[in-house]
Amino acid sequence: MSRSDDHYRLNSRQRREIDQIGQKFHFNLAPPPGSLDEITTGPKFLSLADFIEDFDWKYSGLDILDRLEIKHLDAENVWRYIGQSDVPVEEPGHLSPVTVAKGIEYGVSLLGCFIEGYVGSNQALGKEADFGKMIEAAWEFARGTFESCSDELNWHEHFQLLMRHPVINAGVQIAAWHRYRLPEDLLST
């Protein structure tokens, strides 16, 4: 995350909509501490809106999801409006900052579903089980679970699609680290 002189500024509507998502899910996007010193000296909290605005990325003013007033991404619309788009999700200027926030929200929710599915499948976890290894196993569990689904209904494909966008990828990783205390590089796809 770096700041350039011409970085994107959220307008009041975008900030309000992104703040509503951030408040609903209590996202903290402050960078995870890299050392013991950073635990006490680093930022403690960074809002979803500030994270998106501070990220050096080109956003669209409005995109198809904004124009259609789609409130959140889910299995019914992510593939239709993002996955089937002629423009790659990672193309600068393709998605609006509000849609990126919705992508972070959906990505963290999908990751939570993968974890719940893995744990609920009675997979063996020892007392000393490393949470990072469990996440990797949950990821593989999701890949196998949704293997026979069409891309439109495949949550694993939705997650992979969203993680190609650099801001969504970074946001999901950081939010997941704060929520689940994951190593920040675990979700690289």
Disulfide bonds with the S-S distance in Angstrom:
none
